[in-house]
Amino acid sequence: MTNIHEGDLDILLVEDDPGIGGFLQAAMDREPGYRLYWETTLKDAWKAWEKRQIQEGRPFALILLDLGLPDGDGQGFIRRLRDHGGEQALIIVISARGGEADKVQALDSGADDYLTKPFTIGELLARLRAHLRRRPVGSSAESSHWVIGVLELDDLTHTLRKGGVPIPMTPKEYQLFHLFVMNQGRILSYRRILGAVWGEHSSDQAHYVRLYIKRLREKIEDDPGMPQYLVTEKGVGYRFGNPEVSK
Amino acid sequence: MSTEDRKDGRPDPDALLAQVQQEEQARQRGRLKIFLGAAPGVGKTYAMLRYGQQEMAKGVDVLVGVVETHQRSETQALADALPALPRVHIPYKNVVLEEFDLDAALARRPGLLLLDELAHSNAPGSRHKKRWQDLAELLDAGLSVATTVNVQHLESVHEVVQQITGIQVQETLPDQIIQQADEVILVDISDEDLLQRLKEGKVYLGDRGQRAMTHFFRKGNLIALRQLALRLAADRVDLELRQFHQQNPEERQRSGSRDRLLVAVSGRPEDEHLVRAAYHLATAQRADWLVIHVDTPRGLLQKPQTQAWIWNHLHLAESLGAETARLTGVNIGAEVLAYARLRDVTQIVLGQTQGLRKFLWWWPGSLTAHLLNSERGIDVVIHPLPVKKAPPEDRRLRNQQYLGIVDTPLRRSIRNRAFVISGAIGLALSGLAWSLGAYLGFAGVFMLYMLGAVGTALMYGRWPSLITFVAAVVSYYSFGLDRGLPTTVGSLAYFALILSLILLISQLVARSREQELMARIRERRARNLYQLVQALSSARGVEGILNASIEKLHQTLGIAVAFWLPLVDNAGGPLQMFPASTDLEAPQRNLRAAARWSFLNKKNAGMSTDTLADIPALFMPMLSGERALGVMMLSDLDLRRAPADWLRFLETVARLIAVALDSAQASLQRTEADVRLRVEQLQNALLGAVSHDLRTPLAGVLGTATTLSRNAQGLTADEHDLLENIREQTQKMEHTVDRILHMAALQSGRLHIKKEWVPLEDLLVTARDQVKAVCADRPFQTRISKDLPLLLVDPQLMVQVLTNLLENACRYSPSDRAIELEAYANDAEITVCVIDHGFGVPPGREEEIFLRFSQVKPPHGLGGSGLGLAICAAIIELHGGRIWVRNRVAVRGAVFCFTVPREPEPPMPSDGD
């Protein structure tokens, strides 16, 4: 293990496959600013979590979690973490399961993001940076002014500017865009978006979301066919990405 | 018995119900119009044809089914003016008979069918014996029919006609036909006119029996026949009037609850008169009438001839319009009474035999005595009956085998031997008495005789014991054994007393033996059923059930059974015989027809029924609830000559088999569903496992490679390239694994597509994101028509289609050339085309490339899995669209297009502006 620095980010990896665990351990050790703790079972992971959380008072900031573990399913683990002091922890699920339902389920259990195996280390690091960029959590909620790339949002006047030019928006469009800005880097499922913008009763009207995303992209993206901000998470929903961070 | 006015004036509920049923039936049934005449030559056919022409003038589709014009010019002219159905030709012996074509008529479905000579007997081999049965089927099928009837053919009067005219009427019609007719038209001319017409040769007298017919046309006969016809017509009008009153109670002047007559018939031939008498009584009183027979355990031992008579009586009654029933009970009198009370019978008709038996009516145990002694609320009518000699037994009859109860050659020889042995025993006893008489004394000798008589009664029954007794007594006297015995009146009386005692005891023993035999038969029947149930419940599958049934029925009843079943997946299709038989080839078509009729009409057909009686087998539908599951075919079984309870027994058997078949089929369906579910679970598990096990190591390889290349300080350029190669190959392999899994899911046919409303642009964004690696910075142009509606598709799958098409376009075209996408819609479908500037598709392979593992070698060695387009085709097919490729005209490149059906648009979100 390399030297421990004060500002280092502690990551808990829960993964039973030695191949993946091994390369992640090696990769993170080489990256400055990250420290990886690797557990292979949910039981050990929970022990490690409790130890850090209760005894040392320094909870893990990030948890990389595989879903199919020998002693159980990761989804229950997510819920347990969220219920036991892990509300603030960033949870990224890594799993070979590619199904839409699995992803949605993991997100509904409380995961923040999802990476499907196989992924490159670059993809993982980009995700981490995107999530950490909006940390510490809560700051964006208190703010009323955001600058994301060339976009500038003022919540007091409900105006959006792109490169200084005001973009006209309908109230619903604004509401949707605001929701994304508030959750930068997070995957928002169709259900979540529908619930937040159109109300719980319209949860089976996913095409509302699709239509509005299309309109927003036409307004804010340079190339609506290759969006930079409103990125599609295939089969799950959308994510507001910051093009500057991803690069 | 009189009908009593109902005080409240409300209609009789029974009558109302009957009326409703009649109306309901009439709504579906065709209308029947009868032209009734007293004799041939009165002009019935002429009148019917005139009626047909009138109807045709009104626009009704009139069709002549059969009309006998007998070359009478006026009639012929009328008939020629109407369309006629070609007759069917039936070869019979050396001639070909022309008959009415029932099937053609049913298929043609005219608005009105003209059917002459209703009493006609069809040629042997036709479906029904009689034309009136054809008529019934036509009416049931909803066809309206007009027909002609001569009064002498009616069942209820044909006996009278025979007495009046002295001519045997061969062909008879059930009276019900007249009652069911919607209209009866009496075609009447005076007897003078008819005789005149006869003289002018205007009356057809048939090919044979000219003289007999002339005899028939005597004035006296004609008057009598005309009277019968007029009375019948009058009765009919009367009936209509009563019906009118029932329907319009305010106009009813007089009504009453209906009388109900009951007749109990036995297997005596003379009871036929009783049935006819009851019919006349019932008609005169306008009463309903019931004819029943009570089967007693003793009845099981009856001769086949008796059974045939019972059958005959009940059949006759039915054709005269009676309701018939067959009951079972030990005490006939009690059973009849119970049934009479149950059905609110007001009058019981009993037959009183002439001859010796008439003095025995008071004998305790006789039906008459029982009814007279115990019933106060029901009138009893005693009708005198002539003694009718039963015709000699049919020779064929003797050869029938019935469970070994009724005569068989074997049993007869056993019985004859029993008589001989019994006689011999009687003689032997006398011999014994002669040699031992001195020691035994008078009483001892008679004890010896009694022993012998009781013994034979036990062994052989009533009659052999009597023979023993008679032989013993006769030989006793002829051997002179009585010598030396007192001959006083007292001792003779004593002697007679002893004889009576012996007789009584031996008869009692014989009776108890008989009862035991009957109990054994009943028990055997019950055991047969039980065994069948057991066999059915342990049989597996439809075939197992049928085989078990065939085996059991053969074992227990000795009859050959086969089954006709519809094919499993085609309930309306042709019936298949089971077991498939080879020795039935020629008549199989007939058998099939009979089976089909029985299956569709849910009635018995074939031998000993009225339908297709010529076919040497009985067909019984196997009913489970209201559904016929198949037909049971019993070869060479004439129920009229079988023991009384066979019909019911076989019907029970048919029902049992049907229930077993039903549950077997249901469980088969359950098993299939079960297997399907398991296969699905297994496949899903397998796909999941394969997906996980293939992807996880790939993830490790890819991760390791990328980690190494990120910290490339210590690596040479070559090593760096090698790592890059690993990364590329791994990603390609992952891609291939993805596609194989995807194809497997599509192939399994169990991919449940989840359609949602999506804008094409949304799908395109995702697809382009997926092909980033292959397409890199490729110029991309879209031409999506502004008003393109939303697509109702499975977004994941449709993204896959677009991804594959875009990837192919990138792979098979130079990297600097743009990829174009075009989308437009018409009313029916939405079309999306991906256009490239590549090399196009080799001509002639436009369809082949959509097959699995088919690919055109790409120029840069960037081969795919060969599954991409096959996956596209499968997905598009799932969506009900089309996919195709063509080469571009004038320039190089391929155009891949697909369509999806356009659906009515969903509700759009309302903006809060």
Interface residues (C-beta under 8 A of the other chain):
Chain A: D17 G19 I20 G22 F23 L24 A26 A27 R30 G68 A96 R97 G98 E100 K117 P118 F119 T120 I121 G122 T170 P171 K172 E173 W198 Q205 A206 H207 Y208 R210 L211 Y212 I213 K214 R217 P224 G225 M226 P227 V231 T232 K234 G235
Chain B: G688 S691 H692 R695 T696 P697 L698 A699 G700 V701 L702 G703 T704 T706 T707 R710 N711 R727 T730 Q731 E734 D738 E756 W757 V758 P759 E761 D762 L764 V765 T766 R768 D769 Q770 F780 T782 L790 P795 Q796 V799 P906 P907 M908 P909 D911 G912 D913
